[in-house]
């Protein structure tokens, strides 16, 4: 599986960061962005990530 170059750093879509500011919008939200990385700002959030077949509920705990 190809990885993103280390010198480029991680990538998070802008819409995910906007939703993070409003935590209630992020709750039970389906995320279809395959190019985004999970950043530390998403700790203690529960979202549904699309795996190519069905959305899977994921909770990031710190």
PQR file of N, CA, C, O and H, with PARSE charges and radii, in Angstrom:
ATOM      1  N   UNK A   1       0.843  -1.169   0.000 -0.4000 1.5000
ATOM      2  CA  UNK A   1       0.000   0.000   0.000 -0.0000 2.0000
ATOM      3  C   UNK A   1       0.891   1.236   0.000  0.5500 1.7000
ATOM      4  O   UNK A   1       1.771   1.348   0.853 -0.5500 1.4000
ATOM      5  N   UNK A   2       0.692   2.157  -0.922 -0.4000 1.5000
ATOM      6  CA  UNK A   2       1.532   3.352  -0.964 -0.0000 2.0000
ATOM      7  C   UNK A   2       1.262   4.257   0.236  0.5500 1.7000
ATOM      8  O   UNK A   2       0.131   4.374   0.710 -0.5500 1.4000
ATOM      9  H   UNK A   2      -0.023   2.066  -1.615  0.4000 1.0000
ATOM     10  N   UNK A   3       2.295   4.871   0.695 -0.4000 1.5000
ATOM     11  CA  UNK A   3       2.186   5.788   1.831 -0.0000 2.0000
ATOM     12  C   UNK A   3       2.484   7.203   1.379  0.5500 1.7000
ATOM     13  O   UNK A   3       3.077   7.429   0.324 -0.5500 1.4000
ATOM     14  H   UNK A   3       3.213   4.776   0.310  0.4000 1.0000
ATOM     15  N   UNK A   4       2.066   8.139   2.189 -0.4000 1.5000
ATOM     16  CA  UNK A   4       2.375   9.539   1.941 -0.0000 2.0000
ATOM     17  C   UNK A   4       3.806   9.793   2.397  0.5500 1.7000
ATOM     18  O   UNK A   4       4.237   9.275   3.428 -0.5500 1.4000
ATOM     19  H   UNK A   4       1.585   7.956   3.046  0.4000 1.0000
ATOM     20  N   UNK A   5       4.540  10.590   1.628 -0.4000 1.5000
ATOM     21  CA  UNK A   5       5.926  10.899   1.971 -0.0000 2.0000
ATOM     22  C   UNK A   5       6.007  11.601   3.317  0.5500 1.7000
ATOM     23  O   UNK A   5       5.134  12.400   3.658 -0.5500 1.4000
ATOM     24  H   UNK A   5       4.190  11.011   0.791  0.4000 1.0000
ATOM     25  N   UNK A   6       7.038  11.308   4.072 -0.4000 1.5000
ATOM     26  CA  UNK A   6       7.213  11.906   5.392 -0.0000 2.0000
ATOM     27  C   UNK A   6       7.410  13.414   5.288  0.5500 1.7000
ATOM     28  O   UNK A   6       6.912  14.156   6.134 -0.5500 1.4000
ATOM     29  H   UNK A   6       7.747  10.659   3.795  0.4000 1.0000
ATOM     30  N   UNK A   7       8.120  13.878   4.278 -0.4000 1.5000
ATOM     31  CA  UNK A   7       8.398  15.309   4.163 -0.0000 2.0000
ATOM     32  C   UNK A   7       7.133  16.102   3.848  0.5500 1.7000
ATOM     33  O   UNK A   7       7.106  17.312   4.074 -0.5500 1.4000
ATOM     34  H   UNK A   7       8.525  13.276   3.590  0.4000 1.0000
ATOM     35  N   UNK A   8       6.095  15.465   3.338 -0.4000 1.5000
ATOM     36  CA  UNK A   8       4.843  16.166   3.057 -0.0000 2.0000
ATOM     37  C   UNK A   8       4.006  16.346   4.322  0.5500 1.7000
ATOM     38  O   UNK A   8       3.207  17.279   4.404 -0.5500 1.4000
ATOM     39  H   UNK A   8       6.117  14.482   3.154  0.4000 1.0000
ATOM     40  N   UNK A   9       4.177  15.481   5.289 -0.4000 1.5000
ATOM     41  CA  UNK A   9       3.378  15.556   6.501 -0.0000 2.0000
ATOM     42  C   UNK A   9       2.009  14.935   6.309  0.5500 1.7000
ATOM     43  O   UNK A   9       1.690  14.442   5.227 -0.5500 1.4000
ATOM     44  H   UNK A   9       4.826  14.723   5.222  0.4000 1.0000
ATOM     45  N   UNK A  10       1.205  14.958   7.352 -0.4000 1.5000
ATOM     46  CA  UNK A  10      -0.120  14.350   7.262 -0.0000 2.0000
ATOM     47  C   UNK A  10      -1.103  15.328   6.629  0.5500 1.7000
ATOM     48  O   UNK A  10      -0.864  16.535   6.606 -0.5500 1.4000
ATOM     49  H   UNK A  10       1.464  15.358   8.230  0.4000 1.0000
ATOM     50  N   UNK A  11      -2.204  14.798   6.118 -0.4000 1.5000
ATOM     51  CA  UNK A  11      -3.214  15.606   5.450 -0.0000 2.0000
ATOM     52  C   UNK A  11      -4.561  15.358   6.101  0.5500 1.7000
ATOM     53  O   UNK A  11      -4.954  14.213   6.320 -0.5500 1.4000
ATOM     54  H   UNK A  11      -2.398  13.818   6.136  0.4000 1.0000
ATOM     55  N   UNK A  12      -5.268  16.443   6.410 -0.4000 1.5000
ATOM     56  CA  UNK A  12      -6.630  16.364   6.929 -0.0000 2.0000
ATOM     57  C   UNK A  12      -7.457  17.361   6.136  0.5500 1.7000
ATOM     58  O   UNK A  12      -7.089  18.532   6.034 -0.5500 1.4000
ATOM     59  H   UNK A  12      -4.948  17.373   6.232  0.4000 1.0000
ATOM     60  N   UNK A  13      -8.582  16.904   5.567 -0.4000 1.5000
ATOM     61  CA  UNK A  13      -9.449  17.795   4.802 -0.0000 2.0000
ATOM     62  C   UNK A  13      -9.945  18.939   5.671  0.5500 1.7000
ATOM     63  O   UNK A  13     -10.159  18.773   6.871 -0.5500 1.4000
ATOM     64  H   UNK A  13      -8.881  15.953   5.649  0.4000 1.0000
ATOM     65  N   UNK A  14     -10.126  20.101   5.054 -0.4000 1.5000
ATOM     66  CA  UNK A  14     -10.570  21.286   5.780 -0.0000 2.0000
ATOM     67  C   UNK A  14     -11.963  21.096   6.374  0.5500 1.7000
ATOM     68  O   UNK A  14     -12.247  21.614   7.454 -0.5500 1.4000
ATOM     69  H   UNK A  14      -9.952  20.236   4.078  0.4000 1.0000
ATOM     70  N   UNK A  15     -12.833  20.362   5.686 -0.4000 1.5000
ATOM     71  CA  UNK A  15     -14.183  20.181   6.214 -0.0000 2.0000
ATOM     72  C   UNK A  15     -14.172  19.359   7.499  0.5500 1.7000
ATOM     73  O   UNK A  15     -15.041  19.546   8.352 -0.5500 1.4000
ATOM     74  H   UNK A  15     -12.602  19.941   4.809  0.4000 1.0000
ATOM     75  N   UNK A  16     -13.204  18.448   7.657 -0.4000 1.5000
ATOM     76  CA  UNK A  16     -13.107  17.690   8.906 -0.0000 2.0000
ATOM     77  C   UNK A  16     -12.678  18.591  10.058  0.5500 1.7000
ATOM     78  O   UNK A  16     -13.153  18.434  11.183 -0.5500 1.4000
ATOM     79  H   UNK A  16     -12.499  18.296   6.965  0.4000 1.0000
ATOM     80  N   UNK A  17     -11.790  19.522   9.782 -0.4000 1.5000
ATOM     81  CA  UNK A  17     -11.359  20.450  10.832 -0.0000 2.0000
ATOM     82  C   UNK A  17     -12.486  21.396  11.223  0.5500 1.7000
ATOM     83  O   UNK A  17     -12.617  21.747  12.395 -0.5500 1.4000
ATOM     84  H   UNK A  17     -11.404  19.649   8.868  0.4000 1.0000
ATOM     85  N   UNK A  18     -13.307  21.816  10.250 -0.4000 1.5000
ATOM     86  CA  UNK A  18     -14.452  22.673  10.571 -0.0000 2.0000
ATOM     87  C   UNK A  18     -15.471  21.913  11.416  0.5500 1.7000
ATOM     88  O   UNK A  18     -16.040  22.469  12.356 -0.5500 1.4000
ATOM     89  H   UNK A  18     -13.201  21.530   9.298  0.4000 1.0000
ATOM     90  N   UNK A  19     -15.698  20.659  11.089 -0.4000 1.5000
ATOM     91  CA  UNK A  19     -16.640  19.861  11.874 -0.0000 2.0000
ATOM     92  C   UNK A  19     -16.094  19.594  13.268  0.5500 1.7000
ATOM     93  O   UNK A  19     -16.868  19.475  14.218 -0.5500 1.4000
ATOM     94  H   UNK A  19     -15.236  20.207  10.326  0.4000 1.0000
ATOM     95  N   UNK A  20     -14.781  19.498  13.409 -0.4000 1.5000
ATOM     96  CA  UNK A  20     -14.181  19.241  14.713 -0.0000 2.0000
ATOM     97  C   UNK A  20     -14.452  20.398  15.663  0.5500 1.7000
ATOM     98  O   UNK A  20     -14.635  20.189  16.862 -0.5500 1.4000
ATOM     99  H   UNK A  20     -14.152  19.594  12.638  0.4000 1.0000
ATOM    100  N   UNK A  21     -14.479  21.625  15.130 -0.4000 1.5000
ATOM    101  CA  UNK A  21     -14.763  22.776  15.987 -0.0000 2.0000
ATOM    102  C   UNK A  21     -16.176  22.704  16.547  0.5500 1.7000
ATOM    103  O   UNK A  21     -16.434  23.153  17.664 -0.5500 1.4000
ATOM    104  H   UNK A  21     -14.331  21.794  14.155  0.4000 1.0000
ATOM    105  N   UNK A  22     -17.079  22.142  15.773 -0.4000 1.5000
ATOM    106  CA  UNK A  22     -18.457  21.939  16.230 -0.0000 2.0000
ATOM    107  C   UNK A  22     -18.624  20.449  16.482  0.5500 1.7000
ATOM    108  O   UNK A  22     -19.089  19.718  15.608 -0.5500 1.4000
ATOM    109  H   UNK A  22     -16.869  21.778  14.865  0.4000 1.0000
ATOM    110  N   UNK A  23     -18.256  20.006  17.645 -0.4000 1.5000
ATOM    111  CA  UNK A  23     -18.176  18.578  17.977 -0.0000 2.0000
ATOM    112  C   UNK A  23     -19.499  17.852  17.737  0.5500 1.7000
ATOM    113  O   UNK A  23     -19.489  16.679  17.365 -0.5500 1.4000
ATOM    114  H   UNK A  23     -17.878  20.600  18.356  0.4000 1.0000
ATOM    115  N   UNK A  24     -20.630  18.515  17.939 -0.4000 1.5000
ATOM    116  CA  UNK A  24     -21.912  17.839  17.743 -0.0000 2.0000
ATOM    117  C   UNK A  24     -22.151  17.490  16.277  0.5500 1.7000
ATOM    118  O   UNK A  24     -22.882  16.540  15.996 -0.5500 1.4000
ATOM    119  H   UNK A  24     -20.639  19.468  18.242  0.4000 1.0000
ATOM    120  N   UNK A  25     -21.558  18.227  15.329 -0.4000 1.5000
ATOM    121  CA  UNK A  25     -21.686  17.893  13.911 -0.0000 2.0000
ATOM    122  C   UNK A  25     -20.874  16.654  13.553  0.5500 1.7000
ATOM    123  O   UNK A  25     -21.206  15.950  12.600 -0.5500 1.4000
ATOM    124  H   UNK A  25     -20.964  18.998  15.557  0.4000 1.0000
ATOM    125  N   UNK A  26     -19.823  16.386  14.301 -0.4000 1.5000
ATOM    126  CA  UNK A  26     -18.952  15.252  14.015 -0.0000 2.0000
ATOM    127  C   UNK A  26     -19.524  13.939  14.550  0.5500 1.7000
ATOM    128  O   UNK A  26     -19.121  12.865  14.104 -0.5500 1.4000
ATOM    129  H   UNK A  26     -19.553  16.959  15.076  0.4000 1.0000
ATOM    130  N   UNK A  27     -20.450  14.014  15.490 -0.4000 1.5000
ATOM    131  CA  UNK A  27     -21.018  12.818  16.095 -0.0000 2.0000
ATOM    132  C   UNK A  27     -21.846  12.039  15.076  0.5500 1.7000
ATOM    133  O   UNK A  27     -22.743  12.591  14.438 -0.5500 1.4000
ATOM    134  H   UNK A  27     -20.777  14.886  15.852  0.4000 1.0000
ATOM    135  N   UNK A  28     -21.539  10.767  14.932 -0.4000 1.5000
ATOM    136  CA  UNK A  28     -22.225   9.864  14.003 -0.0000 2.0000
ATOM    137  C   UNK A  28     -22.185  10.351  12.558  0.5500 1.7000
ATOM    138  O   UNK A  28     -23.135  10.135  11.805 -0.5500 1.4000
ATOM    139  H   UNK A  28     -20.810  10.319  15.450  0.4000 1.0000
ATOM    140  N   UNK A  29     -21.137  10.981  12.182 -0.4000 1.5000
ATOM    141  CA  UNK A  29     -20.985  11.499  10.822 -0.0000 2.0000
ATOM    142  C   UNK A  29     -20.240  10.485   9.976  0.5500 1.7000
ATOM    143  O   UNK A  29     -19.281   9.869  10.443 -0.5500 1.4000
ATOM    144  H   UNK A  29     -20.366  11.156  12.794  0.4000 1.0000
ATOM    145  N   UNK A  30     -20.673  10.305   8.732 -0.4000 1.5000
ATOM    146  CA  UNK A  30     -19.975   9.419   7.808 -0.0000 2.0000
ATOM    147  C   UNK A  30     -18.838  10.189   7.152  0.5500 1.7000
ATOM    148  O   UNK A  30     -19.040  11.298   6.658 -0.5500 1.4000
ATOM    149  H   UNK A  30     -21.451  10.805   8.353  0.4000 1.0000
ATOM    150  N   UNK A  31     -17.647   9.606   7.145 -0.4000 1.5000
ATOM    151  CA  UNK A  31     -16.484  10.241   6.533 -0.0000 2.0000
ATOM    152  C   UNK A  31     -16.084   9.418   5.321  0.5500 1.7000
ATOM    153  O   UNK A  31     -15.793   8.227   5.441 -0.5500 1.4000
ATOM    154  H   UNK A  31     -17.482   8.705   7.547  0.4000 1.0000
ATOM    155  N   UNK A  32     -16.069  10.049   4.159 -0.4000 1.5000
ATOM    156  CA  UNK A  32     -15.739   9.366   2.915 -0.0000 2.0000
ATOM    157  C   UNK A  32     -14.359   9.752   2.422  0.5500 1.7000
ATOM    158  O   UNK A  32     -13.938   9.268   1.372 -0.5500 1.4000
ATOM    159  H   UNK A  32     -16.305  11.016   4.062  0.4000 1.0000
ATOM    160  N   UNK A  33     -13.645  10.591   3.127 -0.4000 1.5000
ATOM    161  CA  UNK A  33     -12.341  11.090   2.695 -0.0000 2.0000
ATOM    162  C   UNK A  33     -11.262  10.041   2.948  0.5500 1.7000
ATOM    163  O   UNK A  33     -10.850   9.824   4.088 -0.5500 1.4000
ATOM    164  H   UNK A  33     -13.987  10.984   3.981  0.4000 1.0000
ATOM    165  N   UNK A  34     -10.814   9.400   1.885 -0.4000 1.5000
ATOM    166  CA  UNK A  34      -9.782   8.371   2.025 -0.0000 2.0000
ATOM    167  C   UNK A  34      -8.394   8.971   2.167  0.5500 1.7000
ATOM    168  O   UNK A  34      -7.486   8.303   2.663 -0.5500 1.4000
ATOM    169  H   UNK A  34     -11.148   9.577   0.959  0.4000 1.0000
ATOM    170  N   UNK A  35      -8.208  10.203   1.748 -0.4000 1.5000
ATOM    171  CA  UNK A  35      -6.875  10.802   1.771 -0.0000 2.0000
ATOM    172  C   UNK A  35      -6.531  11.457   3.106  0.5500 1.7000
ATOM    173  O   UNK A  35      -5.385  11.856   3.314 -0.5500 1.4000
ATOM    174  H   UNK A  35      -8.945  10.746   1.345  0.4000 1.0000
ATOM    175  N   UNK A  36      -7.494  11.576   4.010 -0.4000 1.5000
ATOM    176  CA  UNK A  36      -7.262  12.238   5.291 -0.0000 2.0000
ATOM    177  C   UNK A  36      -6.638  11.292   6.303  0.5500 1.7000
ATOM    178  O   UNK A  36      -6.912  10.092   6.308 -0.5500 1.4000
ATOM    179  H   UNK A  36      -8.425  11.252   3.842  0.4000 1.0000
ATOM    180  N   UNK A  37      -5.792  11.858   7.163 -0.4000 1.5000
ATOM    181  CA  UNK A  37      -5.182  11.111   8.263 -0.0000 2.0000
ATOM    182  C   UNK A  37      -5.927  11.429   9.550  0.5500 1.7000
ATOM    183  O   UNK A  37      -6.619  12.442   9.645 -0.5500 1.4000
ATOM    184  H   UNK A  37      -5.569  12.833   7.158  0.4000 1.0000
ATOM    185  N   UNK A  38      -5.781  10.561  10.529 -0.4000 1.5000
ATOM    186  CA  UNK A  38      -6.381  10.796  11.837 -0.0000 2.0000
ATOM    187  C   UNK A  38      -5.404  11.638  12.643  0.5500 1.7000
ATOM    188  O   UNK A  38      -4.272  11.222  12.889 -0.5500 1.4000
ATOM    189  H   UNK A  38      -5.219   9.738  10.451  0.4000 1.0000
ATOM    190  N   UNK A  39      -5.843  12.822  13.052 -0.4000 1.5000
ATOM    191  CA  UNK A  39      -4.966  13.710  13.809 -0.0000 2.0000
ATOM    192  C   UNK A  39      -5.342  13.657  15.293  0.5500 1.7000
ATOM    193  O   UNK A  39      -6.433  13.200  15.636 -0.5500 1.4000
ATOM    194  H   UNK A  39      -6.762  13.160  12.852  0.4000 1.0000
ATOM    195  N   UNK A  40      -4.449  14.119  16.173 -0.4000 1.5000
ATOM    196  CA  UNK A  40      -4.724  14.076  17.617 -0.0000 2.0000
ATOM    197  C   UNK A  40      -5.938  14.901  18.036  0.5500 1.7000
ATOM    198  O   UNK A  40      -6.460  14.705  19.133 -0.5500 1.4000
ATOM    199  H   UNK A  40      -3.563  14.489  15.894  0.4000 1.0000
ATOM    200  N   UNK A  41      -6.397  15.821  17.184 -0.4000 1.5000
ATOM    201  CA  UNK A  41      -7.564  16.635  17.535 -0.0000 2.0000
ATOM    202  C   UNK A  41      -8.851  15.825  17.572  0.5500 1.7000
ATOM    203  O   UNK A  41      -9.853  16.283  18.121 -0.5500 1.4000
ATOM    204  H   UNK A  41      -5.973  15.981  16.293  0.4000 1.0000
ATOM    205  N   UNK A  42      -8.837  14.626  16.993 -0.4000 1.5000
ATOM    206  CA  UNK A  42     -10.032  13.811  16.922 -0.0000 2.0000
ATOM    207  C   UNK A  42     -10.140  12.806  18.067  0.5500 1.7000
ATOM    208  O   UNK A  42     -10.925  11.862  17.979 -0.5500 1.4000
ATOM    209  H   UNK A  42      -8.024  14.254  16.546  0.4000 1.0000
ATOM    210  N   UNK A  43      -9.374  12.987  19.128 -0.4000 1.5000
ATOM    211  CA  UNK A  43      -9.447  12.097  20.287 -0.0000 2.0000
ATOM    212  C   UNK A  43     -10.802  12.285  20.964  0.5500 1.7000
ATOM    213  O   UNK A  43     -11.295  13.407  21.080 -0.5500 1.4000
ATOM    214  H   UNK A  43      -8.736  13.753  19.200  0.4000 1.0000
ATOM    215  N   UNK A  44     -11.395  11.190  21.406 -0.4000 1.5000
ATOM    216  CA  UNK A  44     -12.713  11.156  22.054 -0.0000 2.0000
ATOM    217  C   UNK A  44     -13.846  11.542  21.113  0.5500 1.7000
ATOM    218  O   UNK A  44     -14.856  12.086  21.561 -0.5500 1.4000
ATOM    219  H   UNK A  44     -10.994  10.279  21.312  0.4000 1.0000
ATOM    220  N   UNK A  45     -13.702  11.275  19.825 -0.4000 1.5000
ATOM    221  CA  UNK A  45     -14.763  11.487  18.848 -0.0000 2.0000
ATOM    222  C   UNK A  45     -15.189  10.139  18.288  0.5500 1.7000
ATOM    223  O   UNK A  45     -14.374   9.229  18.140 -0.5500 1.4000
ATOM    224  H   UNK A  45     -12.882  10.833  19.461  0.4000 1.0000
ATOM    225  N   UNK A  46     -16.450  10.025  17.984 -0.4000 1.5000
ATOM    226  CA  UNK A  46     -16.978   8.805  17.385 -0.0000 2.0000
ATOM    227  C   UNK A  46     -17.528   9.155  16.010  0.5500 1.7000
ATOM    228  O   UNK A  46     -18.423   9.993  15.894 -0.5500 1.4000
ATOM    229  H   UNK A  46     -17.112  10.765  18.104  0.4000 1.0000
ATOM    230  N   UNK A  47     -17.001   8.520  14.970 -0.4000 1.5000
ATOM    231  CA  UNK A  47     -17.436   8.779  13.598 -0.0000 2.0000
ATOM    232  C   UNK A  47     -17.621   7.452  12.880  0.5500 1.7000
ATOM    233  O   UNK A  47     -17.222   6.405  13.389 -0.5500 1.4000
ATOM    234  H   UNK A  47     -16.275   7.839  15.064  0.4000 1.0000
ATOM    235  N   UNK A  48     -18.219   7.495  11.708 -0.4000 1.5000
ATOM    236  CA  UNK A  48     -18.356   6.313  10.874 -0.0000 2.0000
ATOM    237  C   UNK A  48     -17.497   6.515   9.637  0.5500 1.7000
ATOM    238  O   UNK A  48     -17.730   7.445   8.864 -0.5500 1.4000
ATOM    239  H   UNK A  48     -18.543   8.346  11.295  0.4000 1.0000
ATOM    240  N   UNK A  49     -16.509   5.656   9.444 -0.4000 1.5000
ATOM    241  CA  UNK A  49     -15.581   5.746   8.320 -0.0000 2.0000
ATOM    242  C   UNK A  49     -15.968   4.698   7.292  0.5500 1.7000
ATOM    243  O   UNK A  49     -16.166   3.530   7.626 -0.5500 1.4000
ATOM    244  H   UNK A  49     -16.320   4.901  10.072  0.4000 1.0000
ATOM    245  N   UNK A  50     -16.076   5.120   6.044 -0.4000 1.5000
ATOM    246  CA  UNK A  50     -16.465   4.224   4.962 -0.0000 2.0000
ATOM    247  C   UNK A  50     -15.270   3.376   4.564  0.5500 1.7000
ATOM    248  O   UNK A  50     -14.209   3.911   4.244 -0.5500 1.4000
ATOM    249  H   UNK A  50     -15.916   6.069   5.772  0.4000 1.0000
ATOM    250  N   UNK A  51     -15.431   2.049   4.580 -0.4000 1.5000
ATOM    251  CA  UNK A  51     -14.321   1.146   4.283 -0.0000 2.0000
ATOM    252  C   UNK A  51     -14.381   0.590   2.863  0.5500 1.7000
ATOM    253  O   UNK A  51     -13.621  -0.320   2.529 -0.5500 1.4000
ATOM    254  H   UNK A  51     -16.294   1.614   4.839  0.4000 1.0000
ATOM    255  N   UNK A  52     -15.260   1.113   2.033 -0.4000 1.5000
ATOM    256  CA  UNK A  52     -15.404   0.631   0.673 -0.0000 2.0000
ATOM    257  C   UNK A  52     -16.650  -0.200   0.486  0.5500 1.7000
ATOM    258  O   UNK A  52     -17.096  -0.419  -0.640 -0.5500 1.4000
ATOM    259  H   UNK A  52     -15.877   1.851   2.304  0.4000 1.0000
ATOM    260  N   UNK A  53     -17.213  -0.663   1.586 -0.4000 1.5000
ATOM    261  CA  UNK A  53     -18.430  -1.469   1.521 -0.0000 2.0000
ATOM    262  C   UNK A  53     -19.531  -0.880   2.399  0.5500 1.7000
ATOM    263  O   UNK A  53     -20.638  -0.615   1.929 -0.5500 1.4000
ATOM    264  H   UNK A  53     -16.850  -0.485   2.500  0.4000 1.0000
ATOM    265  N   UNK A  54     -19.220  -0.681   3.658 -0.4000 1.5000
ATOM    266  CA  UNK A  54     -20.187  -0.124   4.600 -0.0000 2.0000
ATOM    267  C   UNK A  54     -19.466   0.832   5.550  0.5500 1.7000
ATOM    268  O   UNK A  54     -18.262   0.690   5.767 -0.5500 1.4000
ATOM    269  H   UNK A  54     -18.321  -0.896   4.039  0.4000 1.0000
ATOM    270  N   UNK A  55     -20.186   1.805   6.122 -0.4000 1.5000
ATOM    271  CA  UNK A  55     -19.576   2.666   7.137 -0.0000 2.0000
ATOM    272  C   UNK A  55     -19.356   1.890   8.437  0.5500 1.7000
ATOM    273  O   UNK A  55     -20.247   1.177   8.899 -0.5500 1.4000
ATOM    274  H   UNK A  55     -21.164   1.920   5.946  0.4000 1.0000
ATOM    275  N   UNK A  56     -18.173   2.033   9.020 -0.4000 1.5000
ATOM    276  CA  UNK A  56     -17.809   1.343  10.256 -0.0000 2.0000
ATOM    277  C   UNK A  56     -17.645   2.388  11.352  0.5500 1.7000
ATOM    278  O   UNK A  56     -16.952   3.388  11.165 -0.5500 1.4000
ATOM    279  H   UNK A  56     -17.450   2.613   8.645  0.4000 1.0000
ATOM    280  N   UNK A  57     -18.291   2.151  12.507 -0.4000 1.5000
ATOM    281  CA  UNK A  57     -18.184   3.103  13.621 -0.0000 2.0000
ATOM    282  C   UNK A  57     -16.811   2.973  14.272  0.5500 1.7000
ATOM    283  O   UNK A  57     -16.371   1.872  14.605 -0.5500 1.4000
ATOM    284  H   UNK A  57     -18.854   1.339  12.659  0.4000 1.0000
ATOM    285  N   UNK A  58     -16.145   4.104  14.448 -0.4000 1.5000
ATOM    286  CA  UNK A  58     -14.806   4.140  15.037 -0.0000 2.0000
ATOM    287  C   UNK A  58     -14.796   5.205  16.121  0.5500 1.7000
ATOM    288  O   UNK A  58     -15.307   6.307  15.921 -0.5500 1.4000
ATOM    289  H   UNK A  58     -16.502   4.998  14.178  0.4000 1.0000
ATOM    290  N   UNK A  59     -14.215   4.877  17.265 -0.4000 1.5000
ATOM    291  CA  UNK A  59     -14.057   5.852  18.345 -0.0000 2.0000
ATOM    292  C   UNK A  59     -12.578   5.992  18.647  0.5500 1.7000
ATOM    293  O   UNK A  59     -11.884   5.004  18.886 -0.5500 1.4000
ATOM    294  H   UNK A  59     -13.799   3.982  17.427  0.4000 1.0000
ATOM    295  N   UNK A  60     -12.107   7.223  18.635 -0.4000 1.5000
ATOM    296  CA  UNK A  60     -10.699   7.511  18.917 -0.0000 2.0000
ATOM    297  C   UNK A  60     -10.582   7.875  20.387  0.5500 1.7000
ATOM    298  O   UNK A  60     -11.140   8.880  20.828 -0.5500 1.4000
ATOM    299  H   UNK A  60     -12.671   8.025  18.441  0.4000 1.0000
ATOM    300  N   UNK A  61      -9.863   7.064  21.142 -0.4000 1.5000
ATOM    301  CA  UNK A  61      -9.714   7.307  22.572 -0.0000 2.0000
ATOM    302  C   UNK A  61      -8.277   7.686  22.879  0.5500 1.7000
ATOM    303  O   UNK A  61      -7.340   7.178  22.264 -0.5500 1.4000
ATOM    304  H   UNK A  61      -9.410   6.248  20.784  0.4000 1.0000
ATOM    305  N   UNK A  62      -8.120   8.574  23.825 -0.4000 1.5000
ATOM    306  CA  UNK A  62      -6.798   9.050  24.163 -0.0000 2.0000
ATOM    307  C   UNK A  62      -6.285   8.575  25.459  0.5500 1.7000
ATOM    308  O   UNK A  62      -5.169   8.920  25.845 -0.5500 1.4000
ATOM    309  H   UNK A  62      -8.881   8.987  24.325  0.4000 1.0000
TER
END
